[in-house]
Amino acid sequence: MAGKDDTGRGDLYMSVKDATGKWLPAKNLKFLNSTRLDYCPYVSPDQKILFFTSERSTLPVSFDKPATYSQIESISHKTLNGTGNLYWVSFEVVRSALK
């Protein structure tokens, strides 16, 4: 079930422990989330990079006139085609955003 702070079809959240080792409520990583599905977060073993997948897209919702096969094929091969890409951000930036 989507939370009231969701920005898309699936959002990234993060929880940290307090000084006593108790987990705090997860916070929405709004600065990373898109209106599409954002998922599969992974922190690098050295804890310097957060990798995640997102289906963000710049595809047009509609065309002014019927699109040709060539136009559709060209759009489908672009990076932001909505099929999912791998992104990364400094994990320190993520931690700082939670403060």
VENJO-V323043 format. One line per field, one symbol per residue. ss: DSSP state (@ for helix, = for strand, . for the rest). phi: phi as a letter, one per 40 degrees, with the letter a starting at -180 (. if undefined). psi: psi as a letter, one per 20 degrees, with the letter a starting at -180 (. if undefined). Layout:
ss = ???
phi = ???
psi = ???
This chain:
ss = .........=..==..=.....=...==........=======.....======..=...........@@@@@@@@....=...======@@@@@@@..
phi = .cccbcbacabcbabbccccgcccdcbccdcbcbcbcbafcacddcfbbbbabacdabcccabcbdccdcccccccccdccgchbcbaadccccccccc
psi = pqrijqibipqpqqqrqahijpprqqqpmhihqaiapprlqppqhjkhppqrqqkqqjqqhrqhrpqrgggggggijqgljjipqprqqphhggghhi.
